[in-house]
């Protein structure tokens, strides 16, 4: 099957299983989708709503439907002309319930002699030959609570194997425990003393050594079957930065799948390029997300939005983002990931102050990882920054960098696997909850210090994507985004009206003072962006945001008094007439601009270079916040009914139904699917006239996309007036409205009379859905 013209991500769970997905294939074909993109399918921890905690690599998860349901799904996809893309998890396995994971159970039972001992990344020497399991509660006598139950040790509901010959009559649970290949330790010791590599700081996700060919083969047996039997067309690889050698892994995957297309969940920082020697079609699209958001943000609003927070907190230093992420990364490396840094230091025993130097280097590392010998300049940048910040570590840093710069040294490999953890936890999961000038900027794969970009910059970046990675994915919302696309689009509109936000935030602060201005700003922007939202959803977001931020409360040490005030503030949004009036008044002021931003962002993503991915449900307004909110059930019946009305000729208003977004999405997806030859190039299309800065236009080689930016200022300044474009062709059709245009000059006041976007092309045959 050729490459997809688009993908549509579905979260497969026990509540929305593979049979449910099969029943959706007709709708997805009608929508114009190319391939269906499924979340992880291998057997996972029971009750998992994401599937990243795989416990068995040999079968499809029965809770998600099992192998038979998967075959039914594939048959339905094929019958509707859809390809199949599946997300896979090569880095780690779920070990929350040891007895459910045969590999982990074997490791715990037999230790270094276990059949699967080499599958897991364990530093046996650090644990005196035992795997440390951080499960014990606080208290000096927790081991005395262990019970011998047959061939198992029980600690409350947790059960662990007993090695043969280690149990004696009359022995206590603690005595038997002391003879095992594992050591149960207090949960707080995980930060410093853990001796197995995890996924980030999740104790229940144990990393596997997929670089070992035996482990690769065993963990990819079912994946290989999919391609041998023609069930799957391509793969999405989760977190390649956690692999010992991503290039080697992708080469092995290419051999297994006979060069099937693969996309990698890789976050690129700034101008960072994807390594050219990786066997991949590109990333999963976060790099495109940041471009689309920023070209729709008014640069003139930056100072006013900063002042809104400064009114409550006082001035912030100009370089606050750079210092913030250094400090949050340093806090992560010195905190929840210190056990990883300690393990690295054990690989360089002759270096004094190795742990401190490694932590400082990780805090200064400018990208997620290097790919030695590629990326040596990033290590050099980190070294220079670390030495400037910590001259007292100059000698230690020099010694450490000498080892990390040698691709053959085990510390160099492990540091590459670890630096991405520090970046992800320090930036995405901490700093993003502390930086709130315009919270939509703090999104996965984006740099909040870049406030906005001009159209020329946007066009240059798209042209580069077309030239370098034309088949890389693009996205606006995923299961990992902090805020969905339409929440961000509405928040982006605040940049056009900073004075409104400054006044609103001051009123909200007077009604609900949390004593933490940056967090207040973040929370109230989330409320504005997601409104109307349920009380339960906003409470859930507030708790997660505050604990991830870690300034007043945390997951490991909740501050009950602060959280009570925070939850009271959320309740005030529903119960206090004054607070509710501020929220609803502001939403009324900015929602039209937010909807315009949403429609333009969607068209830009769907029409620009790359393979666009649509996250489940986001063909209508999608106002979800961070997970698990963004994994809520989707009403596909309502979407199918609206699509049928559109196909009967309905041109909806831009209103709360979101039908206008469905119209734009379906028409763009169908044009890409039915005429991919019209999307093979990229040329910025000049815009002429008084309001030219408010339009974005480009020609993909037969399809011309036109969108509106900064809509409030456009209206304030008198509208489009004489602004026009001159696309190639004498007879063009806007596939969004069906209107036809003749002649070379098209006035935007006419083209964008009904909707703020248009997609022009030569007349095409009517096609209401599947081809």
N, C-alpha and C positions, 0 to 999 in steps of 0.2 A: 504494500500500500504506500502511496506517496505521502509526503509530509502533510500534517494537518494544516488546514486553512485557519483553524481556530480550535480551542479546547474549552471544555466546560467542566469545572471541578465539582465532583459530588463527594460528600462525606458519607461513607458507608458505615452504618452502625447497626446494632440490633434492632433499633426502631425504624431505620430506613435501610433495609438490607438489599442484597443483590437482586432479589425478585422485584422489589419496589423500584430499583434503578432500571431494571428491564422494562417495566411498565412505563417508564419515562422516555424511552428512546424515541418514540414517535414524536413527542413534543419537542425534544431536542433537535431532531431532524427538521421539523417545521420551523424552529427558531433560526436555523441556519448553521448549527454547530458542525464542525468537522470531526473532531474526536471527543469521546467521553473520557474524562480524566478522573480516575478513582483514587481515593485515599487508601492507605495501606490495607491489604487484604489478608495477609498471613495470620495464622492463629495468634491472638493476643490475649493479654490478661483478661479474664472474664469481667464484663462491665466496662471495658475501655471504650470511650467515645471517640478516640482518635486513631487507635491501631498502631501507634509507634512503640508500644511495649510488647513486641513479638516474643512469644514463648515457644513457638514451634515453627521451624522454617519449611516443614514438609507438607503443609496442607493449608487450604483456605479456611479461614476462621468460621467455625460452625455458627457462631452468633451472628455472623454477617451473611449467612446462607449456606456456607460450605461449598465444596467443589461442584455439586450438581447445579446449584443456583448460579454459580459463576458461568457454567456452560450455557445455561438458559439466558443469562445476561448477554454473553457474547453473541449468541444466536440472534437475540433481539437487536443488538447493535448492528450486526452485519446486515440484517434484513432492512434496516433503515439507513444503510450506507454510512455508518459511523465507524471510525477507528476506535481503538482502545488503548489508553495510556494508564499505567499503574504506578503509584508512588511506592518505592521500596526503601527499606531501612537497613543499611549495611553496617551501621556503627555500633549497635548495642542491642541487648535483649532485655525483656522485662523479668525481674527477679523478685517482685513484691511478694509472691507466694512461691517459695522455693520448690515445693512439691509439684507445681504445675510446669516447671521448666526442667526437663530431663537433663539438660546439659549442666545447669547450675546445681541441681540436686546431686548429680554425679561428682561434681567438683567438691561440694561440701562434704560428701561422704568419703571420698577417697583421696582428696587433697592432690598433691603433685603427681600421684600415680594414676589419677582419674583419666579415663578415656578422653574426656573433654577438657583436661587441664589446660592445654595449650590454646583453647578457644578464647579464654578470658585473659585479660591483661592484668595479672596479679604480681605484685612485688612480694614474693614469698619471704625474702630475707627480712623485710621490714616488719613482718608480723611473726617472726620466729617460726616460720613454716605454717602459719595459720592465716586464713582469710578473715579479716575483721568485718563483722556485720554490725552496723550501728543501729541497734534496735532497743536497747535497754532504756527504761525510764529512769528518771532521777531517783537517787536513793542508794544507800550503801549496800543494801541486802537484796538487790534485784536478782542476782544469780541464785539465791536461795529459793526463788519462786519457780525455778525450772523443775519440770516433772518428767520422769521417764515414763513413756507411754508406748509399750511394745518396742519397736525398733526406732522410735523417734523421741526427740526431746521437745517438750512443749513449753512455751512461754506465752501465757494467755492464749490467744488464738493463733500464734505463730508456731510453726512446726519445722523441725530440722532433723536430718538423718543422723543416726548413730553408726559409726564405723564398726565393722566386724571386729569382735574381740576386745572392745573397749568398755563393755558394760559388765559389772560384777554384781552378784547378789548383795543387796543391802546398800549399794552405792547410792548416794544422793544425786539429784540432778546436776548440782554444781560439780561434783566429783567426776561424773561422766562427761560433762561439758569440757573439763580441763584436758581430756584425752582426745578431743575431736580435732579435725583439720580446720575448724573455724573457731573464732572467738567472738562471742556476743559482747559488744561494748556499748557504753552509753551513747545515745544518739547525738549528743553534743560533740563527741570526739571525731565525728566524720570530717569536720573541717580541717583537723590537723593530722589525724592518725589513720585515715582510711588507706588501705593498701591495694585496692583494685580501682582501675580507672572507670569512671562513670560517664554518662551523657551529662555534660555540664555538671551541675551539683545535685543531680537527682539520684539518691542512693538506690532507688529501686530499678534503675536502668544501668546495667553493667555492660561496659564496652567489650566488644569482641575483636579478636585479632584477625580481621578479614584479609590482612596481607599474607597470612599463612595459606598456601594453596589448598590444604586440607580443609581449613575452616571456610574458605571461599566456596569450595565445592559443596560442603555440607549445608551451608547457609543459603545456597542458591539453587538447590535441587528442584524446588517447585517453580522458581522463576525460570529456570532452564526449560522445564516442561511446557510452560506457557508458549514459549517460542517454537519449541519442537512441534507442538500441535497447532500452531497458528492461532492461538487464542488472544495474544497481546501484540500490539504493534510498536510500542515504545515504552520507555521508563522515565520516571522522575526519581532522581537519587537524592535522598535526604542528607543534608549536612555533610558534603564531601570533605569539608575542612577538618573533620574529626578523624579522617583516615590517615594511616601512616604514610601512604603514598597514593594520593588521588589519581595521578596519571596511571600508575600501574594497575590500580583497581579498575579504572575505566577501560583500559586496554583488555583486561580479563573479561569484563562485562561485554565488550564488543565481540570477543571470541565466543562467548557463551550464547549470545543472541544473534550471531552472524551479522554484526554491524547494524543492528536496529537502532533507530534514533533515541538518544538519551539527552535529557535536560538535567541540570544540576541546580540544587537549591544553594546558590552561591551569592553572597552579598559582596558587591564591589564597592570600594570606598573611593569617592571622588573620581579621579581620572584613571583609577586602576583598571587594567585590562584582564580579561579572562585568559589564563595560560593557553597559548596557541597550540600546545602539544597535547591538550586533553581531548579525548575522543568523545566530544559532546557537541550538540547543536547550539548550546548556549545556556543561559541561566533561566530561572523561572520567573524573572521579570521585575524584580524590585527596583532595578536601576531605571527602568522606564517610568515606574510609579512616581519617583521623585521629580522627574522632568515635567510630567503632566501637571502635577500639583503646583509647581513653582511658577510655571508660565501663566497661571491663572491668579497669581497673588499680586496685589498692588504694592510695589516697593515703597510707595509714599506712606504706607501705613505702619512701617516698622517702628519709627520713633514713638508714635502714639501708643502702640500696643506695649512697648517696653515701659512707657510712662505709667500705664495702667497698673502694672505690678509695682513699679517704683513708688507710686503714690502710697502703697501699703507697706513696702519693705525698705525703702531707701534705695539709692543708686547701686547698680551692679557694675563690676569692672568690665571694660570693653572686651577683654579676652576671656570672659567667664565660661564660654562653652569649652574652649581648649583646656582650661584648668579643671572644669567640672568633670570632663570625661577622664582626665588623668587621675583625678582623685577617686572617682567611682570605680575605675578599673583597678586602681591600687587597692581600694577597699575590698574588692572581690578577690583579687589574687592573694591578699593577706588575710582573707576571711574564709568564705565558704569554699574556695579553691586552694587553700594553703596546703592541703595534703598533696595536691598535684605539684605545687612548687617545691615542697619538701622532697618529693620523689625525684624531681629533676635535679635537685641539689645533691642527692645521693649518688647521682651519676657523675659528679665532678668533685670527688672527696678532697682533692688537693687545693681547691679554691676556697679561700677564706671569705666569709660573708656571701657565700654563693646564693643562699635563699633570698636575701635582701636584694642582691643585684638582679636576680631573675625576676623578682616581683616588680622591680622598677622598670626593667626592660619590657615586661608584659604590659605595664601601665602606659608605656610610651610607644608601643608598637602601633604604626599608623594604619595597618590593614589587618584583616582577620588572620592571615598567616602568610608566610613566604613559601616558596616551592623550590627549595634549594636544589641545584645551584641558581635557579631563577629567583628573583626577588631579593638578592643580596643587598640591594640598595635600601630596602625597607629595614633590614636589620641594621644597616649603617645609620639610617635616620634615627631609629630607636636608640641606638648607642649614643649618638650625639646629644639627643634630647635628654636621655637619662643622665649622662655625664654632666650636663649643664644644670640639671635639677639637683643632682646628688654628687657634688665633687668629692665628698667623703668616700664614695664608692668607686672612684676612678680606677684603681688597680683591680678591684674585683670585677668590675664591668669589662675591663679589657680582657681578663682571663676567661670570663664566661663567654664573651662574644667570640673569642678565638675558637672555642669548642663548638658553639652554636653555628659558626660559619662553615664547619666541616660537615658536609652532607652525610658522611659515613659514620659520624659519631652518634651513638644512641640518644644523647641529650638533644642533638639538633633535630632529630625526627620527633621526639616527644615534645619539644618546645613548639614545633609547628602545629602539633595536634592540640596543644594547650592554649596557645595565644588566642585562638578563635573563641574558646570558652570564656576567656577573660573579657574579650571584646563584647560578645553577645550578652553576658550577664552584667557587665559594667555599663554598657551603653544602652542596649535595647531594653534591658530589664531593670535598670536603675536610673541612669541619667535621663532617659526619655520621660520618666515620671517626675523629674525635678526641673526640667526645662519647659517652661510653659508660655513664653511670650506669645507664640501662635502655636498651639499644641498640635495642629495638623502637620507641622513640619517634623515633629518627632515621630517618624514612622520608619518601619523596618526598611533598611537599605538606603535611607536618606540621611542627609547631614543638616541638622537644624541651623547651623551657622550660615548656611546658604538660604537667605530669606526668600528670594525670588529670582527668576531669570527673565530676560527679554526675549521676544520672538526670535531674534537672530540667533541667540544661544540655543534656543529650543531646536530650531531648524538644523543648526550645526551638529547637535547631538544625534538627531534622527538620521541625518545623512551619514554620520559615522556608524551608526547601528546598521544601516542598510549596507554599507560597504564592508563591515567587518563581521557582523553576526546577524545576517538577515533572517535567520530562522530561530533566533533566541526568542523566548517567550516575553510577552509584556503582560502586566497585571495592574489592577487598581485595588482589588481586595483579595485577601486569602484567609485561610484559617489561622494565620499568624499575625495579621496586621493588627495594630493597636486600635485603629478606628477604621471603619469601612469607608468606602469611597464617598458616599453621600454625606456622612458625618464630616469628613474632611472638607468636602466641597462647601458645606455651609459655614464651617469655621473659617475657611479661606476668605469668605465674603467679609469677615470682620476687618480684614486689612483695608477694605475700602471705606469702612466706617469706624475707625479707631476711637473717635470721640464718643460714639454710642457705647462701645464696650467699656471705655474708661468710666463713664457715668454708671453703667449697669453694674460693673464690678464693685464700685464704691458702695452702691446701695445694697448689694448682696453681702458685702463685707460688714456693713453696719448691722444687718439682720442676723448674720451667722459668722462671727469672727472665730476662725479656727486657730489663730495665732501662727499660721503657716501660709503666708500670702501666695507663694508660688504654687502650692498644692491647691489652694482655693481657686486660683486662676485656672489650673488644669481641670479641676472637678467641674466648675461652672461652665467652662467651654465644652466639656463632654456633655453636660446636661443640655446646653443650647444646641449642640450638634445632633444629639439623638432625639430631641423632643419632637413629638410626645413619646415617652418611654414609660414602662411600668416602674413602680416603686421598687420592686424586687430587682430588676435589672440594674437600676442606678445604685442601689445599695451594694450590689455585688461588685460593680465597677469601682465604686469609691473605696471599698475595703481592699481590693486588689491593688489599685493605684497607690493608696497610702502605704501599704505594706511593702510594695516593690520599691517605692521611693526610699523608704527606710529612714526618713528624717525624724519622724515622730512616733512611728510604730513599725513593727516588722512581723514577719511570719513566725519567727522563733521567740519573739518577746513582745506580744501585742500590748499596746498601751490602752487599757480599757477606758480610761478617762478621756483621752483624745478621741478614740474611736466613737465614744458615745456622742461627743460634740459633732463629729463628722456625720454620723448617721442622723443626728437631729437636723443638721443642715439639709440633708437630702429630703428628710420628711417635710421640712419647711417648703420645699418646692411644690409639694402637693397640698399641704395643710395651712400654710400661712398665705392669706390673700395678697399681702404686699409682695412677698417673694415671688409667688406665682405670677403676679401681674408684671413684674420686671422680666421674668423669663419669657412669658408669652408675648409681651410687648416687643422684646428684642427679636424673637423669632419672626414675628409678623413683619418687622422692618427688613430683615435680611433673607427671608426664605426665598423670595423670587430670585435674588442674585445667587443664592445657593443652588437653586434648581438649574439656573442657567449654567453655573459652573459644572454641575453634575452632567448635564447633557453634552457640554463641550468636552469635558474630560473623557466621557465614554466614547464619543466619536474619535477624539484624538487617539485614544488607546486602540480602538478597533481598526482604524484606518492607517495608522502609522506603521513604520517598519517593524518586523517581528511577527510572531504568532500570538495573537491575543488570547488570553485566558479569561473566561468569565466565571467568577465564583458563584456557587449555587445561590440562586435567588436574586442576584444583583442586576438582573434585567429590569426589575422594578427598583424603586427607591430602597436602598439597603443602608439602614441606620444602626447597624450593630456596633458594639464596642468590642474590647479585647475578649479573647476566649475566656470562658466557654460561651459568652454571649453570641459570638459569631458562628456558633455551631448549632444554633437553634433550628427546629424543624422549619421547612419551607412549604408554603402552600402552592404546590404546583398546579393544582386544579384551577385556582383563580388565575394563574398566569396563562394557562392554556386557553381559558375562556376569553381573556382579554386579547390574546393573540388571534383567536378566531375572529373577533370583532374587527381587529385591525385589518385582517385579510379580506374582510367584507367591505373595506373602504373607509372605515372610521378614522378620522384624524382627530385625536383627542386633544383636549386642552392640557396645558401644563399644570396639573393639579396634584392633589395628594394621592390619587390612584397610582401614579407612576407610569401610566400607560404610555405617556410620551417617551419615556426612557425605553420601554419595551419596543416601541416603534423604531427608534433610532438603532437599538441593539439588533433587532431582527433584520432590518434592511441592510445594515453594514455587514453582518455575518453572512447573509445570503449572497450579497454581491461578492464578497471575498471567496465564498465557496464556489459559486457558479462561474465567476470570471477571475480566477487567480492571476491571469496574465495582465490584468489591469492594476496589479499591486506589486510590480517587479522593479520599480525605480523609486527615487525620491527627489523632488525638486520643490524648493520653497517657491510659492506663487506670490508675486508682488501684489500688494494691496495699495490702492491709490485713493487719495481723498482726505477730507478733514478728520475722519475718525479711523484712519488706517491702523493706528496702534491698538485698536480694540478688536482687530480681526486676526485670526491665524488661518492661513490657507496653504495647502500643499497639494502637489500633483504626484500621484503614485505611479504614473505611467498609463493613464486612462481613467483613473478615479480621482476626483478632486474633492478634498475635504475642506470645509470652511466652518470655523467655530468662532464664538464670541468670547472675549475676555474683558474683565473689569466692567460688567454690565451696568452697575449703578452709576459709575462715572460717565458711561456712554449716554445714559438717559439724562443725566444732569447737564451734559454739554450739548444736548440738542439732537442726539440720535445719529443715525448713519449719514444723513444728508447726501453728499455727492460721492460717498465712498464706494469703490467698485473694484472688481477683479476682471481680468481678461484671460480666461482659460482657453486652452486650445480646443478647437472644434466649433462647428457652427450650429450644431443641434445637440443639446445636452438635456438630460433629465435629472431632476433631484429625486433620488430613490426614496428619500424620506417622505416627501409630500406627493410625488408623482407629477409635479409641475414641470413643464418644458420651457426651455430658454433657447432662443436663437440669437445669432450674432455674437461677436466676440466680447462685447462689454456687458457686464452684468452688475447692476446696482445692488448693493447689499440690502438696501431698504426694501427691495422687492424679493430678493432671494431669501432673506431671513425674516420675512414679514410674519410668518406663523411660528416658526421655531428658531432658536438661536444657532442652529446648526444646519448644514446641508451637505449632501454627498452627491456630487454631480458625476455623470458618466454618459457615454453614448447610449441611446435607447437600447434596452435589454428586453428579452422576452419575459412576460409575466411568469413568475414562479412563486407560488404561495408557500413553498416549503421544501420538502425533500425532492432531490433530483432523481 
